[in-house]
Structure formats: C-alpha cells, structure tokens
C-alpha cells in the first residue's frame, strides 16, 4: 500500500466514474484499475462494486477513503513544516456560483503565484450543501453566504459585505425601492440558496405585496431579464462586478441590507495555514475592488 494508491481511491470517491477519476489525477483508466486491484488483493476485500454501471465504492471502500483522507491531510501538514514561506499540500475549496467569477479566481491565481507547490481543487454548489461537505471533511474550506446561524462544528470568517439593491430597467414603474417592488413583476433569486432565503425573509418582514413572476438561479440571468424590462429583483452588487449602466439600482432597506460572503471551515481545521493564506488573498481582492470603485 502506498500514498499514490490512497490518493487514487480518494479520486474514485470524488468523481462520477473511474475514467473521470483517472483524468482528475493524470493517470490512465487502466492504471487506476490496477491500483484498485492491488489494494483489494492486499486487503483481501472488494473496494469497488464492478457489477454497477458505473462502478461504485463498497462500504469497505468508503471506509478506506475516509481514513485515506486523514492520512493525506497529515502528510500534507508534515510536508508544510519544512517551509515557512512556501505552502505545500492541497486545498479543496467549495464556492457558491455567485463568487465563482469575480472573487475566487483572482484570489486563487495570487495564491498559486506565491505558493506554486500548493495544489488547489474547486467544487461549486449551494451554501447549504457546501457547509455539509466542509463539516464531513469532503471540503477543506468553502466560500459561502454568511449564515444566520453557523452550523455546529464550523466557523466563519467574513470576506466581503455586498450591498443589496432593487434593480430595474430604465422603463420600470416607480422611483423608490418600495414602488419598484410593488409596481412591477418580481424576479426571485433562487430561494434554495442562503442568499435567496435572506432576501425572502427581509421582504416578508417589510410586508410589501409582490407580483411573483419567476425564480432564477443565476444573477447574470436576473440582470438580463431585468435589463429587458421583464421585472425587478433584489440582488447583491458583487465584489468586482458593478451593475451595468443601463440598469437602475436603488438601495434596499434602511439601513441598506447586505449579503455577506464568508470563508467557512471546521472549528479545528487541520489546514489552518492554507485557509489563512486563502482568506488573506480573498480580502486583498475585496480591498482592490473597493479602491477601483
């Protein structure tokens, strides 16, 4: 048994097929199969159920992957002890789609420039799902909407505060936020997201009557719908991505409401040095965006 085989099993657990696992770690499909068979022969238990299509891990396989992740993390920490300036190891980062374009990429690019031996993996998803992945150790950290209540066993560090605006086309009826919301069809930002749920609670507290039109997952799609006069919405103005000039924006709430983005991690994060480095780069991106605005 060796660390390469254990990393292969982790890739098999994280990818939808053996071919995808092979591609993710830069091996051939046959090499992955041989490594799995070697482990099965050594442990004398089946790790992959090949009767399924695509093959899936057995219960013993899942148990092995859980321990393999702990060993890989420990080895990464040991490797990192040899360098105070250059971070070594791997960091698996979850991110909500709304932070995927303008916030996370420049932060990761800077992190890689400073620490070229650091391997970074990214997974996109909803805040609630990402929080669960962090809690069970499938993710090291995640950039999510700051929750009203931090899940047990986790901690949050706020990265950015994005103001909420009512956005509308130039032809939309109304001047104030309340007039725009009540006088035009309303486009919800996905209420399965933590950000969408926060907006819904604030609207409910306001007591404003809405004419629901649709519910959309993408902020870019909402902006396009609003720009073409199909309704109004309430969305955050994201870091590094101001609204275009052909969209009206009116602050929502008094004082203006915000959507906070936070770095979510386990309370006892075994990769705290890597998380600290990512947090520093994220806050640098936010500060540079403020200076440009």
Secondary structure, DSSP 8 states (H G I E B T S, - for coil): --HHHHHHHHHHHHSSSHHHHHHHHT--HHHHHHHHHHHHHHHTS--EETTSSS-EE-HHHHHHHHHHHHHHHHHHHHHHTT-SSS--EEEEEEE-GGGTTTTHHHHHHHHHHH-TTEEEEEEE--HHHHHHHHHHTS-SEEEEE--SS--TTEEEEEEEEEEEEEEE-TT-S-SSHHHHHHHSEEEEE-TTSHHHHHHHHHHHHHT---EEEEEES-HHHHHHHHHTTS-EEEEE-BTTB---TTSEEEE-TTTT-EEEEEEEEETT-TTHHHHHHHHHHHHHHHHHHHHH-
